[in-house]
Amino acid sequence: MSDAAKPLKTRESSASTYANVDRMMELASESKKAELPPPEISADQPKDKTMWKIFLQLRPFLPYLARLVPVLDVALGPLQTAGMSHEVKETIAQSTTKIQSIQRDLTTAVTSAVEQQAVQLKRLEEEMIRLREAAEIQLRAQTLLAEDLRTLTRLFRYAVIGGAVLLVALIAMSALLLTQAAAR
């Protein structure tokens, strides 16, 4: 890596870098001078030099002019609008009326769309209420059915137990009758 391509870390090396840059600029300007025609051949050069001299003389006044431009804009604004032609004013008025009519159309379209959506939302809400009521009725019917089924199973259990007791009693009586008949 060459010395010019290495990163610079000290003041001395940065000063030498600036010297290198200055040297490169001198070389570039010398090459441009060699390419440019001599001053005697160019006819526009004296005018350009005087123009630049004038601009350089106006340079200290630039901050004041920059502050003066907004003031002039405020002062000359009404005069500019007064100087507009009648056709320009008419086209502006026509475009504003078109914009207002489009805005009204959009407002009515949006309003009607919002109203339609509100009606649809109301219908959906009513449908949801009906579905909720139907679901509650279905739930009540299911709970009643479950209670009836429990009652029925309990009744069936009691009937089976009662039948079993009666069967045992019948068997016991039949056995007692057979023992008495065999004893005679």
C-alpha positions as CSV (number, residue, x, y, z in Angstrom):
1,M,0.0,0.0,0.0
2,S,1.4,3.4,-0.9
3,D,1.8,6.3,1.6
4,A,-0.9,8.3,-0.1
5,A,-3.4,5.4,0.2
6,K,-2.8,4.7,3.9
7,P,-5.2,6.2,6.5
8,L,-3.8,9.3,8.1
9,K,-3.5,9.5,11.9
10,T,-1.4,12.5,12.8
11,R,-1.5,16.2,12.2
12,E,1.7,16.1,10.2
13,S,0.3,13.5,7.9
14,S,-3.0,15.4,7.4
15,A,-1.0,18.6,6.6
16,S,0.9,16.6,4.0
17,T,-2.4,15.3,2.6
18,Y,-3.7,18.8,2.2
19,A,-0.5,19.7,0.4
20,N,-1.0,16.7,-1.9
21,V,-4.6,17.8,-2.6
22,D,-3.4,21.4,-3.3
23,R,-0.7,20.0,-5.6
24,M,-3.3,17.9,-7.4
25,M,-5.5,21.0,-7.8
26,E,-2.6,23.0,-9.3
27,L,-1.9,20.2,-11.7
28,A,-5.6,20.1,-12.8
29,S,-5.8,23.8,-13.2
30,E,-2.6,23.8,-15.3
31,S,-4.0,21.2,-17.6
32,K,-7.2,23.2,-18.0
33,K,-5.2,26.3,-18.8
34,A,-3.4,24.4,-21.5
35,E,-6.7,23.3,-23.0
36,L,-8.4,26.7,-22.9
37,P,-7.8,29.1,-25.8
38,P,-5.7,32.1,-25.1
39,P,-7.5,35.2,-23.8
40,E,-7.0,37.1,-27.0
41,I,-9.0,34.6,-29.0
42,S,-12.1,34.5,-26.7
43,A,-14.4,37.5,-27.2
44,D,-16.8,36.7,-24.3
45,Q,-14.2,36.6,-21.6
46,P,-14.1,40.4,-20.8
47,K,-17.8,40.5,-20.4
48,D,-17.7,37.4,-18.1
49,K,-15.0,38.9,-16.0
50,T,-17.0,42.2,-15.5
51,M,-20.1,40.3,-14.7
52,W,-18.3,38.2,-12.0
53,K,-16.8,41.4,-10.6
54,I,-20.3,42.9,-10.3
55,F,-21.6,39.7,-8.6
56,L,-18.7,39.7,-6.2
57,Q,-19.4,43.3,-5.3
58,L,-23.1,42.4,-4.5
59,R,-22.0,39.5,-2.3
60,P,-22.1,41.4,1.0
61,F,-25.7,42.4,0.3
62,L,-27.0,38.9,-0.2
63,P,-28.2,38.3,3.4
64,Y,-30.1,41.6,3.3
65,L,-31.7,40.7,0.0
66,A,-32.7,37.3,1.3
67,R,-34.6,38.9,4.2
68,L,-36.2,41.4,1.8
69,V,-37.7,38.8,-0.5
70,P,-40.5,37.6,1.9
71,V,-41.4,41.2,2.6
72,L,-41.7,41.9,-1.1
73,D,-43.8,38.7,-1.6
74,V,-46.3,39.9,1.1
75,A,-46.4,43.4,-0.3
76,L,-46.7,42.3,-4.0
77,G,-49.1,39.4,-3.4
78,P,-52.4,41.3,-3.7
79,L,-51.0,43.2,-6.7
80,Q,-50.3,39.9,-8.5
81,T,-53.8,38.6,-7.9
82,A,-55.3,41.9,-9.0
83,G,-53.3,41.6,-12.3
84,M,-54.8,38.3,-13.1
85,S,-56.9,38.3,-16.2
86,H,-60.7,37.7,-16.2
87,E,-60.3,34.3,-18.0
88,V,-58.0,33.1,-15.3
89,K,-60.4,34.2,-12.6
90,E,-63.3,32.5,-14.4
91,T,-61.3,29.2,-14.8
92,I,-60.4,29.3,-11.1
93,A,-64.1,29.9,-10.2
94,Q,-65.2,27.1,-12.6
95,S,-62.6,24.7,-11.1
96,T,-63.7,25.5,-7.6
97,T,-67.4,24.9,-8.4
98,K,-66.4,21.6,-10.0
99,I,-64.4,20.7,-6.9
100,Q,-67.3,21.7,-4.7
101,S,-69.8,19.6,-6.8
102,I,-67.5,16.6,-6.7
103,Q,-67.1,17.1,-2.9
104,R,-70.9,17.2,-2.5
105,D,-71.3,14.1,-4.6
106,L,-68.6,12.3,-2.6
107,T,-70.3,13.5,0.6
108,T,-73.7,12.2,-0.4
109,A,-72.2,8.9,-1.7
110,V,-70.3,8.4,1.5
111,T,-73.3,9.4,3.6
112,S,-75.6,6.9,1.8
113,A,-73.0,4.2,2.0
114,V,-72.6,4.8,5.8
115,E,-76.4,4.8,6.2
116,Q,-76.7,1.5,4.3
117,Q,-74.0,0.0,6.4
118,A,-75.7,1.2,9.5
119,V,-79.0,-0.4,8.4
120,Q,-77.1,-3.7,7.6
121,L,-75.4,-3.6,11.0
122,K,-78.8,-3.0,12.7
123,R,-80.2,-6.1,10.8
124,L,-77.2,-8.1,11.8
125,E,-77.7,-7.1,15.4
126,E,-81.4,-8.1,15.3
127,E,-80.5,-11.4,13.8
128,M,-77.8,-12.0,16.4
129,I,-80.4,-11.2,19.2
130,R,-82.8,-13.7,17.6
131,L,-80.1,-16.4,17.3
132,R,-79.1,-15.8,21.0
133,E,-82.7,-16.2,22.1
134,A,-83.1,-19.3,20.0
135,A,-79.8,-20.7,21.5
136,E,-81.1,-19.9,25.0
137,I,-84.4,-21.7,24.3
138,Q,-82.5,-24.7,23.0
139,L,-80.3,-24.7,26.1
140,R,-83.3,-24.6,28.4
141,A,-84.9,-27.5,26.4
142,Q,-81.7,-29.5,26.7
143,T,-81.4,-29.0,30.5
144,L,-85.1,-30.0,30.9
145,L,-84.5,-33.1,28.8
146,A,-81.4,-34.0,30.9
147,E,-83.4,-33.6,34.1
148,D,-86.2,-35.8,32.7
149,L,-83.7,-38.4,31.7
150,R,-82.1,-38.4,35.2
151,T,-85.6,-38.8,36.7
152,L,-86.4,-41.6,34.3
153,T,-83.2,-43.5,35.1
154,R,-83.9,-43.1,38.8
155,L,-87.5,-44.5,38.3
156,F,-86.2,-47.4,36.2
157,R,-83.6,-48.2,38.9
158,Y,-86.3,-48.2,41.6
159,A,-88.5,-50.4,39.4
160,V,-85.7,-52.9,38.9
161,I,-84.9,-53.0,42.6
162,G,-88.6,-53.4,43.4
163,G,-89.0,-56.2,40.9
164,A,-85.9,-57.9,42.3
165,V,-87.3,-57.7,45.8
166,L,-90.7,-59.1,44.6
167,L,-88.9,-61.9,42.7
168,V,-86.9,-62.8,45.8
169,A,-90.1,-62.8,47.9
170,L,-91.9,-65.0,45.2
171,I,-89.1,-67.5,45.3
172,A,-89.0,-67.5,49.0
173,M,-92.9,-68.1,49.2
174,S,-92.7,-70.8,46.5
175,A,-89.9,-72.6,48.4
176,L,-92.0,-72.4,51.6
177,L,-95.0,-73.8,49.9
178,L,-93.0,-76.6,48.4
179,T,-91.5,-77.5,51.7
180,Q,-95.0,-77.6,53.4
181,A,-96.5,-79.7,50.6
182,A,-93.6,-82.1,50.7
183,A,-94.0,-82.4,54.5
184,R,-97.7,-83.5,54.1
